[in-house]
């Protein structure tokens, strides 16, 4: 799995940054903290850098984490916007009716 294409883990990363802890994110989204922690640890391992400095249960961005936050933020939010636009397009396509008939029918 490519670390750039795993948008769900990047979304978790942004939630952790905004909430300051995995426990708060865990409670908010109803996913075990250990599962979230494993995903972030895998992301860090895949990237080869620590994104957070752990201070007890509090997480603080490292300099690499700050770079990742600023550079990936637009990508993640653009992807979310794209998925929303595609859902709207899909929903609009459901309202279309396709009619097929022989070309000479109109004559």
Backbone as XML, in Angstrom:
<?xml version="1.0"?>
<chain id="A" units="angstrom">
  <residue number="1" name="UNK">
    <atom name="N" x="0.851" y="-1.172" z="0.000"/>
    <atom name="CA" x="0.000" y="0.000" z="0.000"/>
    <atom name="C" x="0.895" y="1.233" z="0.000"/>
  </residue>
  <residue number="2" name="UNK">
    <atom name="N" x="0.630" y="2.133" z="-0.900"/>
    <atom name="CA" x="1.387" y="3.369" z="-0.988"/>
    <atom name="C" x="0.936" y="4.328" z="0.108"/>
  </residue>
  <residue number="3" name="UNK">
    <atom name="N" x="1.881" y="4.979" z="0.750"/>
    <atom name="CA" x="1.522" y="5.889" z="1.839"/>
    <atom name="C" x="0.780" y="7.114" z="1.331"/>
  </residue>
  <residue number="4" name="UNK">
    <atom name="N" x="1.040" y="7.517" z="0.102"/>
    <atom name="CA" x="0.361" y="8.695" z="-0.425"/>
    <atom name="C" x="-1.091" y="8.369" z="-0.767"/>
  </residue>
  <residue number="5" name="UNK">
    <atom name="N" x="-1.343" y="7.158" z="-1.244"/>
    <atom name="CA" x="-2.698" y="6.835" z="-1.674"/>
    <atom name="C" x="-3.601" y="6.388" z="-0.532"/>
  </residue>
  <residue number="6" name="UNK">
    <atom name="N" x="-3.064" y="6.183" z="0.656"/>
    <atom name="CA" x="-3.888" y="5.764" z="1.782"/>
    <atom name="C" x="-4.496" y="6.993" z="2.454"/>
  </residue>
  <residue number="7" name="UNK">
    <atom name="N" x="-5.516" y="7.533" z="1.823"/>
    <atom name="CA" x="-6.105" y="8.786" z="2.299"/>
    <atom name="C" x="-6.777" y="8.644" z="3.655"/>
  </residue>
  <residue number="8" name="UNK">
    <atom name="N" x="-7.302" y="7.472" z="3.969"/>
    <atom name="CA" x="-7.928" y="7.297" z="5.277"/>
    <atom name="C" x="-6.923" y="7.490" z="6.412"/>
  </residue>
  <residue number="9" name="UNK">
    <atom name="N" x="-5.714" y="6.978" z="6.235"/>
    <atom name="CA" x="-4.697" y="7.168" z="7.276"/>
    <atom name="C" x="-4.282" y="8.632" z="7.362"/>
  </residue>
  <residue number="10" name="UNK">
    <atom name="N" x="-4.180" y="9.304" z="6.224"/>
    <atom name="CA" x="-3.858" y="10.732" z="6.250"/>
    <atom name="C" x="-4.983" y="11.520" z="6.921"/>
  </residue>
  <residue number="11" name="UNK">
    <atom name="N" x="-6.222" y="11.127" z="6.702"/>
    <atom name="CA" x="-7.337" y="11.800" z="7.392"/>
    <atom name="C" x="-7.204" y="11.612" z="8.901"/>
  </residue>
  <residue number="12" name="UNK">
    <atom name="N" x="-6.830" y="10.412" z="9.327"/>
    <atom name="CA" x="-6.589" y="10.174" z="10.755"/>
    <atom name="C" x="-5.467" y="11.082" z="11.258"/>
  </residue>
  <residue number="13" name="UNK">
    <atom name="N" x="-4.414" y="11.191" z="10.483"/>
    <atom name="CA" x="-3.299" y="12.054" z="10.836"/>
    <atom name="C" x="-3.789" y="13.477" z="11.103"/>
  </residue>
  <residue number="14" name="UNK">
    <atom name="N" x="-4.631" y="14.008" z="10.208"/>
    <atom name="CA" x="-5.144" y="15.370" z="10.379"/>
    <atom name="C" x="-6.053" y="15.485" z="11.597"/>
  </residue>
  <residue number="15" name="UNK">
    <atom name="N" x="-6.855" y="14.469" z="11.856"/>
    <atom name="CA" x="-7.707" y="14.487" z="13.047"/>
    <atom name="C" x="-6.855" y="14.497" z="14.316"/>
  </residue>
  <residue number="16" name="UNK">
    <atom name="N" x="-5.793" y="13.707" z="14.312"/>
    <atom name="CA" x="-4.908" y="13.662" z="15.482"/>
    <atom name="C" x="-4.254" y="15.021" z="15.694"/>
  </residue>
  <residue number="17" name="UNK">
    <atom name="N" x="-3.810" y="15.651" z="14.613"/>
    <atom name="CA" x="-3.197" y="16.985" z="14.729"/>
    <atom name="C" x="-4.195" y="17.961" z="15.338"/>
  </residue>
  <residue number="18" name="UNK">
    <atom name="N" x="-5.431" y="17.943" z="14.849"/>
    <atom name="CA" x="-6.408" y="18.922" z="15.341"/>
    <atom name="C" x="-6.889" y="18.613" z="16.755"/>
  </residue>
  <residue number="19" name="UNK">
    <atom name="N" x="-6.948" y="17.341" z="17.143"/>
    <atom name="CA" x="-7.440" y="16.968" z="18.474"/>
    <atom name="C" x="-6.324" y="16.833" z="19.497"/>
  </residue>
  <residue number="20" name="UNK">
    <atom name="N" x="-5.100" y="16.593" z="19.031"/>
    <atom name="CA" x="-3.964" y="16.504" z="19.941"/>
    <atom name="C" x="-3.710" y="15.136" z="20.543"/>
  </residue>
  <residue number="21" name="UNK">
    <atom name="N" x="-4.608" y="14.183" z="20.310"/>
    <atom name="CA" x="-4.371" y="12.846" z="20.861"/>
    <atom name="C" x="-5.144" y="11.792" z="20.090"/>
  </residue>
  <residue number="22" name="UNK">
    <atom name="N" x="-4.586" y="10.602" z="20.108"/>
    <atom name="CA" x="-5.241" y="9.459" z="19.478"/>
    <atom name="C" x="-6.497" y="9.093" z="20.253"/>
  </residue>
  <residue number="23" name="UNK">
    <atom name="N" x="-6.451" y="9.209" z="21.573"/>
    <atom name="CA" x="-7.611" y="8.845" z="22.402"/>
    <atom name="C" x="-8.837" y="9.680" z="22.033"/>
  </residue>
  <residue number="24" name="UNK">
    <atom name="N" x="-8.652" y="10.956" z="21.815"/>
    <atom name="CA" x="-9.779" y="11.826" z="21.449"/>
    <atom name="C" x="-10.344" y="11.445" z="20.081"/>
  </residue>
  <residue number="25" name="UNK">
    <atom name="N" x="-9.454" y="11.143" z="19.137"/>
    <atom name="CA" x="-9.897" y="10.725" z="17.807"/>
    <atom name="C" x="-10.615" y="9.391" z="17.896"/>
  </residue>
  <residue number="26" name="UNK">
    <atom name="N" x="-10.075" y="8.493" z="18.691"/>
    <atom name="CA" x="-10.678" y="7.177" z="18.885"/>
    <atom name="C" x="-12.106" y="7.297" z="19.395"/>
  </residue>
  <residue number="27" name="UNK">
    <atom name="N" x="-12.287" y="8.126" z="20.381"/>
    <atom name="CA" x="-13.620" y="8.342" z="20.956"/>
    <atom name="C" x="-14.559" y="8.974" z="19.926"/>
  </residue>
  <residue number="28" name="UNK">
    <atom name="N" x="-14.043" y="9.924" z="19.169"/>
    <atom name="CA" x="-14.855" y="10.649" z="18.195"/>
    <atom name="C" x="-15.356" y="9.745" z="17.065"/>
  </residue>
  <residue number="29" name="UNK">
    <atom name="N" x="-14.473" y="8.883" z="16.547"/>
    <atom name="CA" x="-14.854" y="8.090" z="15.375"/>
    <atom name="C" x="-15.231" y="6.649" z="15.707"/>
  </residue>
  <residue number="30" name="UNK">
    <atom name="N" x="-15.073" y="6.258" z="16.954"/>
    <atom name="CA" x="-15.480" y="4.918" z="17.369"/>
    <atom name="C" x="-14.569" y="3.808" z="16.884"/>
  </residue>
  <residue number="31" name="UNK">
    <atom name="N" x="-13.283" y="4.107" z="16.775"/>
    <atom name="CA" x="-12.286" y="3.102" z="16.382"/>
    <atom name="C" x="-11.293" y="2.992" z="17.526"/>
  </residue>
  <residue number="32" name="UNK">
    <atom name="N" x="-10.859" y="1.768" z="17.824"/>
    <atom name="CA" x="-9.940" y="1.560" z="18.944"/>
    <atom name="C" x="-8.657" y="2.367" z="18.749"/>
  </residue>
  <residue number="33" name="UNK">
    <atom name="N" x="-8.189" y="2.950" z="19.842"/>
    <atom name="CA" x="-6.977" y="3.757" z="19.811"/>
    <atom name="C" x="-5.784" y="2.943" z="19.317"/>
  </residue>
  <residue number="34" name="UNK">
    <atom name="N" x="-5.728" y="1.681" z="19.681"/>
    <atom name="CA" x="-4.599" y="0.846" z="19.257"/>
    <atom name="C" x="-4.581" y="0.676" z="17.740"/>
  </residue>
  <residue number="35" name="UNK">
    <atom name="N" x="-5.747" y="0.602" z="17.132"/>
    <atom name="CA" x="-5.832" y="0.482" z="15.676"/>
    <atom name="C" x="-5.339" y="1.759" z="14.997"/>
  </residue>
  <residue number="36" name="UNK">
    <atom name="N" x="-5.747" y="2.883" z="15.530"/>
    <atom name="CA" x="-5.306" y="4.170" z="14.986"/>
    <atom name="C" x="-3.795" y="4.311" z="15.154"/>
  </residue>
  <residue number="37" name="UNK">
    <atom name="N" x="-3.306" y="3.965" z="16.323"/>
    <atom name="CA" x="-1.877" y="4.056" z="16.607"/>
    <atom name="C" x="-1.065" y="3.177" z="15.655"/>
  </residue>
  <residue number="38" name="UNK">
    <atom name="N" x="-1.542" y="1.964" z="15.386"/>
    <atom name="CA" x="-0.851" y="1.072" z="14.454"/>
    <atom name="C" x="-0.788" y="1.675" z="13.052"/>
  </residue>
  <residue number="39" name="UNK">
    <atom name="N" x="-1.884" y="2.288" z="12.632"/>
    <atom name="CA" x="-1.899" y="2.894" z="11.294"/>
    <atom name="C" x="-0.923" y="4.066" z="11.195"/>
  </residue>
  <residue number="40" name="UNK">
    <atom name="N" x="-0.883" y="4.883" z="12.225"/>
    <atom name="CA" x="0.052" y="6.019" z="12.225"/>
    <atom name="C" x="1.488" y="5.516" z="12.303"/>
  </residue>
  <residue number="41" name="UNK">
    <atom name="N" x="1.741" y="4.501" z="13.126"/>
    <atom name="CA" x="3.089" y="3.924" z="13.218"/>
    <atom name="C" x="3.529" y="3.351" z="11.871"/>
  </residue>
  <residue number="42" name="UNK">
    <atom name="N" x="2.623" y="2.697" z="11.162"/>
    <atom name="CA" x="2.940" y="2.157" z="9.839"/>
    <atom name="C" x="3.234" y="3.287" z="8.860"/>
  </residue>
  <residue number="43" name="UNK">
    <atom name="N" x="2.436" y="4.345" z="8.919"/>
    <atom name="CA" x="2.677" y="5.502" z="8.059"/>
    <atom name="C" x="4.070" y="6.066" z="8.323"/>
  </residue>
  <residue number="44" name="UNK">
    <atom name="N" x="4.421" y="6.228" z="9.589"/>
    <atom name="CA" x="5.738" y="6.745" z="9.946"/>
    <atom name="C" x="6.845" y="5.804" z="9.458"/>
  </residue>
  <residue number="45" name="UNK">
    <atom name="N" x="6.627" y="4.519" z="9.616"/>
    <atom name="CA" x="7.621" y="3.542" z="9.167"/>
    <atom name="C" x="7.781" y="3.602" z="7.648"/>
  </residue>
  <residue number="46" name="UNK">
    <atom name="N" x="6.656" y="3.662" z="6.922"/>
    <atom name="CA" x="6.713" y="3.733" z="5.459"/>
    <atom name="C" x="7.417" y="5.004" z="4.985"/>
  </residue>
  <residue number="47" name="UNK">
    <atom name="N" x="7.180" y="6.112" z="5.682"/>
    <atom name="CA" x="7.800" y="7.386" z="5.308"/>
    <atom name="C" x="9.250" y="7.489" z="5.782"/>
  </residue>
  <residue number="48" name="UNK">
    <atom name="N" x="9.586" y="6.712" z="6.806"/>
    <atom name="CA" x="10.940" y="6.748" z="7.352"/>
    <atom name="C" x="11.199" y="7.920" z="8.272"/>
  </residue>
  <residue number="49" name="UNK">
    <atom name="N" x="10.126" y="8.525" z="8.799"/>
    <atom name="CA" x="10.260" y="9.658" z="9.720"/>
    <atom name="C" x="9.188" y="9.574" z="10.797"/>
  </residue>
  <residue number="50" name="UNK">
    <atom name="N" x="9.474" y="10.179" z="11.937"/>
    <atom name="CA" x="8.453" y="10.318" z="12.968"/>
    <atom name="C" x="7.642" y="11.569" z="12.667"/>
  </residue>
  <residue number="51" name="UNK">
    <atom name="N" x="6.341" y="11.427" z="12.663"/>
    <atom name="CA" x="5.460" y="12.571" z="12.417"/>
    <atom name="C" x="5.086" y="13.276" z="13.717"/>
  </residue>
  <residue number="52" name="UNK">
    <atom name="N" x="5.061" y="12.503" z="14.805"/>
    <atom name="CA" x="4.679" y="13.042" z="16.107"/>
    <atom name="C" x="5.766" y="12.753" z="17.129"/>
  </residue>
  <residue number="53" name="UNK">
    <atom name="N" x="5.893" y="13.678" z="18.065"/>
    <atom name="CA" x="6.680" y="13.447" z="19.269"/>
    <atom name="C" x="5.665" y="13.116" z="20.340"/>
  </residue>
  <residue number="54" name="UNK">
    <atom name="N" x="5.849" y="12.004" z="20.993"/>
    <atom name="CA" x="4.899" y="11.567" z="21.998"/>
    <atom name="C" x="5.302" y="12.111" z="23.361"/>
  </residue>
  <residue number="55" name="UNK">
    <atom name="N" x="4.362" y="12.819" z="23.986"/>
    <atom name="CA" x="4.560" y="13.333" z="25.346"/>
    <atom name="C" x="3.423" y="12.783" z="26.181"/>
  </residue>
  <residue number="56" name="UNK">
    <atom name="N" x="3.613" y="11.571" z="26.691"/>
    <atom name="CA" x="2.522" y="10.878" z="27.377"/>
    <atom name="C" x="1.457" y="10.531" z="26.362"/>
  </residue>
  <residue number="57" name="UNK">
    <atom name="N" x="0.235" y="10.950" z="26.622"/>
    <atom name="CA" x="-0.848" y="10.721" z="25.663"/>
    <atom name="C" x="-0.995" y="11.873" z="24.674"/>
  </residue>
  <residue number="58" name="UNK">
    <atom name="N" x="-0.250" y="12.936" z="24.908"/>
    <atom name="CA" x="-0.280" y="14.109" z="24.033"/>
    <atom name="C" x="0.688" y="13.903" z="22.875"/>
  </residue>
  <residue number="59" name="UNK">
    <atom name="N" x="0.269" y="14.279" z="21.681"/>
    <atom name="CA" x="1.115" y="14.184" z="20.497"/>
    <atom name="C" x="1.396" y="15.574" z="19.951"/>
  </residue>
  <residue number="60" name="UNK">
    <atom name="N" x="2.656" y="15.816" z="19.622"/>
    <atom name="CA" x="3.078" y="17.100" z="19.070"/>
    <atom name="C" x="3.786" y="16.807" z="17.754"/>
  </residue>
  <residue number="61" name="UNK">
    <atom name="N" x="3.491" y="17.600" z="16.727"/>
    <atom name="CA" x="4.132" y="17.393" z="15.433"/>
    <atom name="C" x="5.637" y="17.612" z="15.514"/>
  </residue>
  <residue number="62" name="UNK">
    <atom name="N" x="6.377" y="16.729" z="14.863"/>
    <atom name="CA" x="7.808" y="16.947" z="14.660"/>
    <atom name="C" x="7.949" y="17.908" z="13.475"/>
  </residue>
  <residue number="63" name="UNK">
    <atom name="N" x="9.178" y="18.278" z="13.152"/>
    <atom name="CA" x="9.366" y="19.135" z="11.976"/>
    <atom name="C" x="8.937" y="18.387" z="10.712"/>
  </residue>
  <residue number="64" name="UNK">
    <atom name="N" x="9.210" y="17.093" z="10.636"/>
    <atom name="CA" x="8.751" y="16.288" z="9.493"/>
    <atom name="C" x="7.225" y="16.220" z="9.472"/>
  </residue>
  <residue number="65" name="UNK">
    <atom name="N" x="6.622" y="16.113" z="10.640"/>
    <atom name="CA" x="5.164" y="16.101" z="10.728"/>
    <atom name="C" x="4.557" y="17.400" z="10.249"/>
  </residue>
  <residue number="66" name="UNK">
    <atom name="N" x="5.213" y="18.511" z="10.567"/>
    <atom name="CA" x="4.741" y="19.823" z="10.099"/>
    <atom name="C" x="4.819" y="19.928" z="8.586"/>
  </residue>
  <residue number="67" name="UNK">
    <atom name="N" x="5.899" y="19.411" z="8.012"/>
    <atom name="CA" x="6.042" y="19.418" z="6.555"/>
    <atom name="C" x="4.946" y="18.546" z="5.933"/>
  </residue>
  <residue number="68" name="UNK">
    <atom name="N" x="4.750" y="17.355" z="6.489"/>
    <atom name="CA" x="3.715" y="16.445" z="5.976"/>
    <atom name="C" x="2.341" y="17.094" z="6.086"/>
  </residue>
  <residue number="69" name="UNK">
    <atom name="N" x="2.092" y="17.742" z="7.206"/>
    <atom name="CA" x="0.798" y="18.393" z="7.415"/>
    <atom name="C" x="0.549" y="19.463" z="6.360"/>
  </residue>
  <residue number="70" name="UNK">
    <atom name="N" x="1.527" y="20.334" z="6.149"/>
    <atom name="CA" x="1.314" y="21.426" z="5.204"/>
    <atom name="C" x="1.252" y="20.947" z="3.761"/>
  </residue>
  <residue number="71" name="UNK">
    <atom name="N" x="2.038" y="19.937" z="3.403"/>
    <atom name="CA" x="2.065" y="19.468" z="2.011"/>
    <atom name="C" x="0.907" y="18.531" z="1.687"/>
  </residue>
  <residue number="72" name="UNK">
    <atom name="N" x="0.518" y="17.672" z="2.625"/>
    <atom name="CA" x="-0.552" y="16.702" z="2.362"/>
    <atom name="C" x="-1.936" y="17.291" z="2.576"/>
  </residue>
  <residue number="73" name="UNK">
    <atom name="N" x="-2.019" y="18.377" z="3.299"/>
    <atom name="CA" x="-3.324" y="18.980" z="3.607"/>
    <atom name="C" x="-4.129" y="19.243" z="2.336"/>
  </residue>
  <residue number="74" name="UNK">
    <atom name="N" x="-3.523" y="19.905" z="1.386"/>
    <atom name="CA" x="-4.242" y="20.229" z="0.149"/>
    <atom name="C" x="-4.626" y="18.965" z="-0.613"/>
  </residue>
  <residue number="75" name="UNK">
    <atom name="N" x="-3.721" y="18.009" z="-0.667"/>
    <atom name="CA" x="-4.000" y="16.764" z="-1.386"/>
    <atom name="C" x="-5.192" y="16.040" z="-0.770"/>
  </residue>
  <residue number="76" name="UNK">
    <atom name="N" x="-5.201" y="15.918" z="0.535"/>
    <atom name="CA" x="-6.281" y="15.200" z="1.225"/>
    <atom name="C" x="-7.611" y="15.928" z="1.049"/>
  </residue>
  <residue number="77" name="UNK">
    <atom name="N" x="-7.599" y="17.238" z="1.209"/>
    <atom name="CA" x="-8.847" y="17.980" z="1.076"/>
    <atom name="C" x="-9.320" y="18.051" z="-0.375"/>
  </residue>
  <residue number="78" name="UNK">
    <atom name="N" x="-8.378" y="18.117" z="-1.323"/>
    <atom name="CA" x="-8.755" y="18.051" z="-2.737"/>
    <atom name="C" x="-9.373" y="16.698" z="-3.064"/>
  </residue>
  <residue number="79" name="UNK">
    <atom name="N" x="-8.807" y="15.636" z="-2.515"/>
    <atom name="CA" x="-9.356" y="14.292" z="-2.746"/>
    <atom name="C" x="-10.752" y="14.187" z="-2.160"/>
  </residue>
  <residue number="80" name="UNK">
    <atom name="N" x="-10.948" y="14.719" z="-0.972"/>
    <atom name="CA" x="-12.279" y="14.684" z="-0.356"/>
    <atom name="C" x="-13.283" y="15.448" z="-1.214"/>
  </residue>
  <residue number="81" name="UNK">
    <atom name="N" x="-12.866" y="16.574" z="-1.744"/>
    <atom name="CA" x="-13.733" y="17.367" z="-2.618"/>
    <atom name="C" x="-14.038" y="16.609" z="-3.903"/>
  </residue>
  <residue number="82" name="UNK">
    <atom name="N" x="-13.029" y="15.949" z="-4.459"/>
    <atom name="CA" x="-13.228" y="15.138" z="-5.658"/>
    <atom name="C" x="-14.239" y="14.033" z="-5.405"/>
  </residue>
  <residue number="83" name="UNK">
    <atom name="N" x="-14.092" y="13.314" z="-4.288"/>
    <atom name="CA" x="-15.014" y="12.216" z="-3.983"/>
    <atom name="C" x="-16.443" y="12.728" z="-3.828"/>
  </residue>
  <residue number="84" name="UNK">
    <atom name="N" x="-16.585" y="13.898" z="-3.226"/>
    <atom name="CA" x="-17.912" y="14.493" z="-3.071"/>
    <atom name="C" x="-18.494" y="14.869" z="-4.432"/>
  </residue>
  <residue number="85" name="UNK">
    <atom name="N" x="-17.682" y="15.487" z="-5.289"/>
    <atom name="CA" x="-18.133" y="15.852" z="-6.634"/>
    <atom name="C" x="-18.526" y="14.619" z="-7.441"/>
  </residue>
  <residue number="86" name="UNK">
    <atom name="N" x="-17.748" y="13.556" z="-7.315"/>
    <atom name="CA" x="-18.070" y="12.318" z="-8.034"/>
    <atom name="C" x="-19.371" y="11.708" z="-7.533"/>
  </residue>
  <residue number="87" name="UNK">
    <atom name="N" x="-19.618" y="11.806" z="-6.234"/>
    <atom name="CA" x="-20.871" y="11.288" z="-5.683"/>
    <atom name="C" x="-22.054" y="12.089" z="-6.229"/>
  </residue>
  <residue number="88" name="UNK">
    <atom name="N" x="-21.924" y="13.398" z="-6.293"/>
    <atom name="CA" x="-22.986" y="14.238" z="-6.849"/>
    <atom name="C" x="-23.214" y="13.880" z="-8.319"/>
  </residue>
  <residue number="89" name="UNK">
    <atom name="N" x="-22.135" y="13.715" z="-9.075"/>
    <atom name="CA" x="-22.263" y="13.355" z="-10.494"/>
    <atom name="C" x="-22.944" y="11.997" z="-10.637"/>
  </residue>
  <residue number="90" name="UNK">
    <atom name="N" x="-22.555" y="11.045" z="-9.780"/>
    <atom name="CA" x="-23.173" y="9.721" z="-9.819"/>
    <atom name="C" x="-24.659" y="9.824" z="-9.500"/>
  </residue>
  <residue number="91" name="UNK">
    <atom name="N" x="-25.010" y="10.604" z="-8.501"/>
    <atom name="CA" x="-26.414" y="10.769" z="-8.131"/>
    <atom name="C" x="-27.195" y="11.448" z="-9.247"/>
  </residue>
  <residue number="92" name="UNK">
    <atom name="N" x="-26.578" y="12.417" z="-9.924"/>
    <atom name="CA" x="-27.240" y="13.085" z="-11.041"/>
    <atom name="C" x="-27.432" y="12.142" z="-12.219"/>
  </residue>
  <residue number="93" name="UNK">
    <atom name="N" x="-26.466" y="11.256" z="-12.443"/>
    <atom name="CA" x="-26.570" y="10.296" z="-13.540"/>
    <atom name="C" x="-27.717" y="9.315" z="-13.325"/>
  </residue>
  <residue number="94" name="UNK">
    <atom name="N" x="-28.066" y="9.073" z="-12.088"/>
    <atom name="CA" x="-29.172" y="8.159" z="-11.793"/>
    <atom name="C" x="-30.504" y="8.724" z="-12.269"/>
  </residue>
  <residue number="95" name="UNK">
    <atom name="N" x="-30.579" y="10.038" z="-12.397"/>
    <atom name="CA" x="-31.815" y="10.694" z="-12.819"/>
    <atom name="C" x="-31.969" y="10.727" z="-14.344"/>
  </residue>
  <residue number="96" name="UNK">
    <atom name="N" x="-30.926" y="10.320" z="-15.054"/>
    <atom name="CA" x="-30.977" y="10.350" z="-16.509"/>
    <atom name="C" x="-31.627" y="9.076" z="-17.048"/>
  </residue>
  <residue number="97" name="UNK">
    <atom name="N" x="-32.341" y="9.223" z="-18.127"/>
    <atom name="CA" x="-32.949" y="8.080" z="-18.800"/>
    <atom name="C" x="-32.306" y="7.981" z="-20.174"/>
  </residue>
  <residue number="98" name="UNK">
    <atom name="N" x="-31.830" y="6.809" z="-20.508"/>
    <atom name="CA" x="-31.235" y="6.588" z="-21.811"/>
    <atom name="C" x="-32.271" y="5.854" z="-22.675"/>
  </residue>
  <residue number="99" name="UNK">
    <atom name="N" x="-32.541" y="6.414" z="-23.839"/>
    <atom name="CA" x="-33.482" y="5.799" z="-24.766"/>
    <atom name="C" x="-32.721" y="5.420" z="-26.019"/>
  </residue>
  <residue number="100" name="UNK">
    <atom name="N" x="-32.824" y="4.186" z="-26.398"/>
    <atom name="CA" x="-32.159" y="3.710" z="-27.610"/>
    <atom name="C" x="-33.222" y="3.318" z="-28.617"/>
  </residue>
  <residue number="101" name="UNK">
    <atom name="N" x="-33.000" y="3.706" z="-29.854"/>
    <atom name="CA" x="-33.916" y="3.304" z="-30.921"/>
    <atom name="C" x="-33.170" y="3.264" z="-32.238"/>
  </residue>
  <residue number="102" name="UNK">
    <atom name="N" x="-33.671" y="2.552" z="-33.213"/>
    <atom name="CA" x="-33.011" y="2.516" z="-34.514"/>
    <atom name="C" x="-32.956" y="3.912" z="-35.112"/>
  </residue>
  <residue number="103" name="UNK">
    <atom name="N" x="-31.924" y="4.180" z="-35.866"/>
    <atom name="CA" x="-31.753" y="5.500" z="-36.478"/>
    <atom name="C" x="-32.912" y="5.850" z="-37.391"/>
  </residue>
  <residue number="104" name="UNK">
    <atom name="N" x="-33.425" y="4.881" z="-38.147"/>
    <atom name="CA" x="-34.490" y="5.168" z="-39.118"/>
    <atom name="C" x="-35.871" y="5.301" z="-38.468"/>
  </residue>
  <residue number="105" name="UNK">
    <atom name="N" x="-35.979" y="5.121" z="-37.178"/>
    <atom name="CA" x="-37.264" y="5.253" z="-36.503"/>
    <atom name="C" x="-37.814" y="6.675" z="-36.617"/>
  </residue>
  <residue number="106" name="UNK">
    <atom name="N" x="-36.909" y="7.656" z="-36.616"/>
    <atom name="CA" x="-37.348" y="9.050" z="-36.667"/>
    <atom name="C" x="-37.871" y="9.451" z="-38.052"/>
  </residue>
  <residue number="107" name="UNK">
    <atom name="N" x="-37.607" y="8.675" z="-39.052"/>
    <atom name="CA" x="-38.049" y="9.031" z="-40.410"/>
    <atom name="C" x="-39.427" y="8.584" z="-40.648"/>
  </residue>
</chain>
